[in-house]
Amino acid sequence: MASTDFKDYYAILGVSKTASADEIKKAFRKLARKYHPDMNPGNKAAEARFKEINEAYEVLSDPDKRQKYDRFGQYWRQAETAGASAGGRSPFSNMDFDGFEFGQYGSFEEFINELLGRMGTGSTGFGRGTQTGYRTYRTPSDGFSTGFDTGTGTGLDTEATITLNLSEAFHGVQKRLVLGREEFEVRIPPGAKPKSRIRVKGKGQYSPYYTSQRGDLYLTVEITPHPFFQFDGENLVCEVPISPDEAVLGTQVEVPTPDGPVTMNVPPGIRSGQSLRLRGKGWRNPKGDRTDQIVRIVITPPKTLTSAERELYEKLRSIRSYDPRSSLKGVRL
């Protein structure tokens, strides 16, 4: 947290730093009543002030949080996290903070480095520990003390979403990402699917305690809808329309695939909704192989007919021997 983001909770409630718990509660109730959203309908400024008042009271009404806030200034939350990581005991509990002006530091890292410099450990931070999940740092007075380690696991990992079109996902693509003030290139391998997770090592959050540690960035892939191709499990699926005469007589049709069009045989007598398979023309898998493309046939009658076409259809109807509803005659409840 930058020093400019520091919130003076005492000033927000209008009390002194030596105020008693009852004085803090009284000030909170007065301000909460004044700025409550029910008393200020539609007033965004009052709503923001009400949230700020609640935040200040939440900290100052809790003796433990207030103690940390009084001691560590804008870094009290990091100190609280550190205490939880060290089994409930803050690694700063025995340190002397007299003379520290917390507002001068632009980040918690700067504060830590200055602190360790005063302790004679140098500005590089903590030494190497031997226990899993812990670090050790040296103090002049008591040798080695047990410290804390947020690690580079899920505590520092960052989640983000990256949106690709189908072509980018199929062929792979290099994308430039901007996260906060950082800009970098990410290579998306071929064959990414919706909900695929791509790990970008070392692009997560920095540890507030160890400047050399940083988590990973995990990108969840989203793919924009395509007008022709969709996913069906591991395969691609598409719909290809054919005319009634093509369905009766059979035909050859040109079908788009990710590699370009291919010719597919449609057997005579195919029904609408039946599927044909183009093997090895589907999606890429992690091994570099290809799945299948499933082609769903849709028999599409013409919406308009020429006079000659209508005459032929009418003649066909008059001589047709096939009854498509013959199986329905015996249906009863």
C-alpha positions in Angstrom: 0.0 0.0 0.0 1.4 3.4 -0.9 1.6 5.9 1.9 -0.9 8.1 0.1 -3.5 5.4 0.5 -3.1 5.4 4.3 -6.4 6.0 6.1 -6.3 7.7 9.5 -9.1 5.8 11.2 -8.9 8.2 14.3 -9.4 11.2 12.1 -12.3 9.4 10.2 -14.1 8.9 13.5 -13.1 12.3 14.9 -11.4 11.0 18.0 -7.9 11.2 19.5 -5.4 8.3 19.5 -5.9 8.0 23.2 -9.7 7.7 23.0 -11.3 5.0 25.1 -13.4 2.1 23.6 -16.6 3.9 24.8 -15.5 7.2 23.1 -14.8 5.3 19.9 -18.2 3.6 20.0 -20.1 6.8 20.7 -18.4 8.6 17.8 -19.1 5.7 15.5 -22.8 5.6 16.4 -23.2 9.4 15.8 -21.5 9.3 12.4 -23.2 6.1 11.3 -26.6 7.6 12.0 -25.7 10.7 10.1 -24.3 9.0 7.0 -26.5 5.8 6.9 -27.8 5.1 3.4 -31.4 5.1 4.7 -30.9 8.7 5.8 -29.2 9.7 2.5 -31.0 7.8 -0.3 -29.1 8.1 -3.6 -26.2 10.0 -2.0 -23.1 8.2 -3.2 -20.8 10.4 -1.2 -22.6 9.6 2.0 -22.6 5.9 1.1 -18.8 6.0 0.6 -18.4 7.9 3.9 -20.6 5.3 5.7 -18.4 2.5 4.5 -15.3 4.4 5.6 -16.7 4.9 9.1 -17.6 1.2 9.3 -14.0 0.3 8.2 -12.5 2.6 10.8 -14.7 1.2 13.6 -14.0 -2.4 12.7 -10.3 -1.8 13.3 -10.4 0.5 16.3 -13.1 -1.4 18.2 -11.0 -4.6 18.1 -8.2 -4.3 20.7 -5.8 -6.6 18.7 -6.3 -4.8 15.4 -6.1 -1.4 17.0 -2.8 -2.4 18.6 -1.4 -3.5 15.3 -2.7 -0.3 13.6 -1.2 1.9 16.3 2.1 0.1 15.9 2.5 -0.5 12.2 0.5 2.3 10.7 -0.6 1.6 7.1 1.1 -1.8 7.2 -1.0 -3.2 10.0 -2.7 -5.6 7.7 0.6 -7.1 6.5 1.7 -7.5 10.1 -1.5 -9.3 10.9 -1.0 -11.6 7.9 2.6 -12.2 9.0 1.3 -13.2 12.5 -1.1 -15.7 11.0 1.7 -17.2 8.9 3.9 -17.6 11.9 1.3 -19.5 13.9 -0.4 -16.5 15.5 2.8 -14.7 16.7 4.0 -11.8 14.6 7.7 -12.0 13.8 7.9 -8.3 14.6 6.6 -8.7 18.1 9.9 -8.1 19.8 11.2 -5.4 17.5 11.6 -1.7 18.4 9.8 0.6 16.1 10.7 3.9 17.8 11.7 6.5 15.3 10.0 4.9 12.3 7.9 7.2 10.3 5.6 4.8 8.4 4.3 7.5 6.0 7.7 7.9 4.4 7.6 4.4 2.8 6.1 3.9 -0.6 5.6 0.1 0.0 5.8 -2.5 2.6 9.0 -3.8 1.0 10.7 -0.5 1.6 9.6 -0.6 5.2 10.9 -4.1 5.6 14.3 -3.3 4.0 14.7 -0.3 6.2 13.8 -2.3 9.3 16.3 -5.0 8.5 19.0 -2.5 7.7 18.6 -1.0 11.2 18.8 -4.5 12.6 22.1 -5.1 10.8 20.8 -7.8 8.5 21.2 -5.7 5.3 18.6 -4.7 2.8 18.3 -8.0 1.0 15.8 -9.3 3.5 15.6 -12.7 5.2 18.2 -15.5 5.2 17.6 -19.0 4.1 15.6 -21.2 6.4 15.7 -24.9 6.8 12.1 -25.7 7.7 9.4 -26.0 5.1 7.1 -22.9 5.2 9.5 -20.8 7.4 12.5 -18.5 7.0 14.9 -17.3 9.6 16.4 -13.9 10.1 19.3 -12.8 12.3 19.1 -10.2 15.0 22.1 -8.9 17.0 20.4 -9.8 20.3 19.1 -13.3 20.1 20.8 -15.0 17.1 18.2 -16.7 14.9 14.5 -16.1 15.3 11.7 -18.0 13.6 10.3 -15.9 10.8 7.5 -16.4 8.3 7.2 -17.2 4.6 4.3 -16.6 2.4 5.9 -18.8 -0.2 5.3 -18.8 -4.0 2.2 -21.0 -3.8 -1.5 -20.0 -4.0 -1.0 -17.1 -1.6 0.9 -15.1 -4.2 -0.5 -16.6 -7.4 -2.8 -14.4 -9.5 -5.8 -15.4 -11.6 -6.7 -13.6 -14.9 -8.9 -14.3 -17.9 -7.6 -14.2 -21.5 -10.0 -14.1 -24.4 -9.1 -15.7 -27.8 -10.9 -16.2 -31.0 -11.1 -19.7 -32.4 -8.2 -19.3 -34.8 -5.9 -18.0 -32.1 -6.8 -20.9 -29.8 -6.3 -23.5 -32.6 -3.0 -22.2 -34.0 -1.5 -20.7 -30.9 -0.7 -17.0 -30.6 1.6 -14.5 -28.8 -0.3 -12.0 -26.8 0.8 -8.8 -25.1 -0.7 -8.5 -21.6 -0.9 -5.5 -19.4 -1.4 -6.2 -15.6 -1.2 -3.1 -13.5 1.9 -1.3 -14.6 3.6 -4.4 -16.0 3.4 -5.3 -19.7 4.8 -8.6 -21.1 4.4 -11.2 -23.8 2.6 -14.5 -23.3 2.8 -17.4 -25.7 -0.5 -19.3 -25.9 0.3 -22.9 -27.2 -1.9 -24.4 -30.0 -5.0 -26.3 -28.9 -6.2 -24.1 -26.0 -9.8 -24.8 -25.1 -12.4 -23.0 -23.1 -11.5 -23.1 -19.4 -7.9 -24.2 -20.1 -5.5 -22.9 -17.6 -2.1 -21.5 -18.7 0.6 -21.0 -16.1 2.9 -18.0 -16.6 5.7 -18.5 -14.2 6.9 -15.6 -12.0 4.2 -13.1 -13.1 2.0 -13.3 -10.0 2.1 -11.1 -6.9 5.4 -10.1 -5.2 5.8 -11.2 -1.7 5.4 -8.3 0.7 8.1 -9.9 2.9 10.7 -11.3 0.5 11.6 -9.2 -2.5 13.0 -12.2 -4.4 9.8 -14.2 -4.2 6.9 -13.9 -6.6 3.9 -16.1 -7.4 2.7 -17.3 -10.8 0.0 -16.0 -13.1 -2.7 -18.4 -14.1 -4.7 -17.5 -17.3 -8.1 -19.0 -17.8 -8.9 -19.2 -21.5 -12.2 -17.9 -22.9 -13.0 -18.4 -26.6 -15.4 -16.1 -28.5 -18.2 -18.0 -30.2 -17.6 -19.0 -33.8 -20.5 -18.9 -36.4 -19.7 -22.4 -37.7 -17.5 -24.5 -35.3 -18.4 -25.4 -31.7 -16.9 -27.8 -29.2 -18.4 -31.2 -28.4 -16.2 -32.6 -25.7 -12.8 -33.1 -27.3 -14.2 -32.8 -30.9 -15.4 -30.0 -33.0 -19.0 -30.1 -34.2 -20.7 -28.2 -37.1 -23.9 -28.3 -39.1 -24.1 -28.7 -42.8 -27.3 -28.1 -44.7 -28.4 -30.2 -47.7 -31.5 -30.2 -49.9 -34.2 -32.8 -49.8 -33.1 -34.3 -53.2 -29.5 -34.6 -51.9 -30.8 -36.4 -48.9 -32.7 -38.9 -51.0 -30.1 -39.4 -53.7 -26.9 -38.9 -51.7 -24.3 -36.3 -52.7 -20.9 -34.9 -52.1 -20.6 -31.7 -50.1 -17.7 -29.4 -49.3 -17.2 -29.0 -45.6 -15.0 -26.3 -43.9 -12.4 -27.6 -41.5 -9.7 -25.8 -39.4 -7.3 -26.7 -42.2 -9.5 -25.6 -45.1 -12.4 -27.3 -47.0 -12.6 -31.0 -47.6 -15.1 -33.1 -49.7 -17.4 -35.4 -47.8 -19.7 -38.1 -49.1 -23.3 -38.0 -47.9 -25.0 -41.4 -48.3 -28.5 -41.7 -49.9 -31.4 -41.7 -47.4 -29.7 -39.7 -44.6 -32.0 -38.2 -42.1 -31.9 -34.6 -40.8 -29.9 -34.6 -37.5 -27.7 -37.6 -38.4 -24.0 -37.0 -38.0 -21.0 -37.9 -40.1 -17.4 -38.0 -38.8 -14.3 -36.5 -40.4 -11.5 -38.3 -38.6 -8.5 -36.2 -37.6 -10.0 -32.9 -38.7 -11.0 -31.7 -35.3 -9.2 -29.9 -32.5 -5.6 -30.2 -31.5 -4.8 -32.1 -28.3 -1.7 -31.5 -26.0 0.1 -34.4 -27.8 -0.2 -32.6 -31.1 -2.7 -35.1 -32.5 -6.1 -34.1 -33.9 -9.5 -35.1 -32.7 -12.5 -35.5 -35.0 -14.9 -33.1 -36.6 -18.5 -34.1 -36.3 -20.7 -33.0 -39.1 -24.4 -32.8 -38.3 -26.6 -33.0 -41.4 -29.6 -30.6 -41.6 -32.1 -31.2 -44.4 -33.2 -27.7 -45.5 -36.2 -27.4 -47.9 -36.2 -24.3 -50.2 -38.2 -21.3 -49.1 -39.1 -20.3 -52.6 -39.6 -22.4 -55.7 -39.6 -21.7 -59.4 -42.7 -22.8 -61.4 -40.8 -25.7 -62.8 -39.6 -26.8 -59.4 -43.1 -26.6 -57.9 -44.6 -28.6 -60.8 -42.0 -31.4 -60.2 -42.6 -31.4 -56.4 -46.3 -31.7 -57.0 -45.8 -34.5 -59.5 -43.5 -36.3 -57.0 -46.1 -36.0 -54.3 -48.8 -37.5 -56.5 -46.7 -40.6 -57.4 -44.8 -41.0 -54.1 -45.1 -44.5 -52.6 -43.3 -43.8 -49.4 -45.3 -42.8 -46.3 -43.0 -41.2 -43.7 -45.8 -41.4 -41.0 -46.8 -45.1 -41.5 -45.4 -46.0 -38.1 -47.7 -43.5 -36.3 -51.0 -45.2 -37.3 -51.0 -47.6 -34.4 -49.9 -45.1 -31.7 -52.4 -44.9 -28.8 -52.3 -43.9 -25.1 
